[in-house]
């Protein structure tokens, strides 16, 4: 469950065939495996990272 000031994000689509930078962005968000959920801080930088891989992740609401 995400606390206030955090965003809960789930990696739902494989990064195979996508740019190396997009895979690096997923790692930067803290992902290690598909279907993993991470809670990250709600900052402009994190929102920008999520926007770059929005086709691979889903922002979950609890």
VOBA-901030 format. One record per residue (C-alpha): x, y, z; residue in three letters. Coordinates in steps of 0.05 Angstrom, whole numbers, padded with zeros to 5 digits, always signed. Layout:
! VOBA-901030
XYZAla/...
END
This chain:
! VOBA-901030
+00000+00000+00000Unk/+00027+00068-00020Unk/+00034+00121+00034Unk/+00019+00194+00020Unk/+00075+00224-00021Unk/+00088+00159-00057Unk/+00064+00127-00122Unk/+00051+00052-00130Unk/+00074+00028-00198Unk/+00070-00042-00229Unk/+00112-00067-00287Unk/+00063-00102-00334Unk/+00096-00109-00402Unk/+00164-00139-00421Unk/+00219-00091-00442Unk/+00247-00139-00493Unk/+00255-00103-00559Unk/+00254-00034-00528Unk/+00310+00017-00523Unk/+00366+00005-00472Unk/+00349+00072-00440Unk/+00278+00049-00426Unk/+00304-00014-00393Unk/+00351+00030-00352Unk/+00292+00074-00332Unk/+00256+00012-00306Unk/+00317-00006-00265Unk/+00321+00065-00240Unk/+00249+00060-00215Unk/+00271-00002-00175Unk/+00242-00057-00218Unk/+00277-00124-00223Unk/+00224-00170-00252Unk/+00159-00168-00291Unk/+00094-00159-00250Unk/+00134-00129-00193Unk/+00103-00071-00155Unk/+00145-00015-00126Unk/+00127+00046-00084Unk/+00167+00107-00106Unk/+00169+00179-00083Unk/+00121+00227-00117Unk/+00171+00276-00147Unk/+00175+00309-00215Unk/+00235+00267-00234Unk/+00199+00202-00217Unk/+00137+00225-00255Unk/+00182+00238-00315Unk/+00212+00168-00311Unk/+00142+00138-00307Unk/+00121+00179-00368Unk/+00180+00152-00408Unk/+00159+00080-00396Unk/+00083+00090-00391Unk/+00072+00036-00444Unk/+00106-00015-00399Unk/+00079+00003-00330Unk/+00013+00017-00295Unk/+00004+00066-00238Unk/-00040+00032-00186Unk/-00089+00066-00140Unk/-00102+00034-00072Unk/
END
